[in-house]
């Protein structure tokens, strides 16, 4: 069973909202730029044949998923396990909550087709590490993008594989460039999920 799971970072939120905690719902909302990014994301996800979208319970992820899902004809469902990395939460704790969900998501994708998880940079970083991407590679991506994230707002990593075989991880899309050319900018890192 080969599955495709799209790991999506939320679109650009209102970073100026320092009166709202970033890691507790509702969190900051999207900006107008973020809403435009979410619409472009929806077009991309529609072309990928996304069947289901899961979103973290924070406003910026839910709204990204609503906009993108509306365009891709996929109704978003809230999923607590992909919530933002919380203050005081260790990397091990974040990975544990994501790994518990990962098996369920893999079975579901095998049954219905490609799925998208609209989450945050920290949880995506934890997922990439859990799927076997070397920490040096993940850290390299975290230096390329804003706020130490392994992808830009509304960016997409694709995990292709199965829980018992090698995973291929590709940074395949950002709203700034309609698609990342496979021959030039795309990362392919074959990894094993344990």
HELIX and SHEET records of a PDB file:
HELIX    1   1 UNK A   32  UNK A   48  1                                  17    
HELIX    2   2 UNK A   59  UNK A   72  1                                  14    
HELIX    3   3 UNK A   80  UNK A   82  5                                   3    
HELIX    4   4 UNK A   91  UNK A  112  1                                  22    
HELIX    5   5 UNK A  121  UNK A  130  1                                  10    
HELIX    6   6 UNK A  135  UNK A  144  1                                  10    
HELIX    7   7 UNK A  146  UNK A  148  5                                   3    
SHEET    1   A 7 UNK A  76  UNK A  78  0                                        
SHEET    2   A 7 UNK A  52  UNK A  55  1                                        
SHEET    3   A 7 UNK A 115  UNK A 119  1                                        
SHEET    4   A 7 UNK A   3  UNK A   9  1                                        
SHEET    5   A 7 UNK A 156  UNK A 161 -1                                        
SHEET    6   A 7 UNK A 166  UNK A 173 -1                                        
SHEET    7   A 7 UNK A 189  UNK A 192 -1                                        
END                                                                             
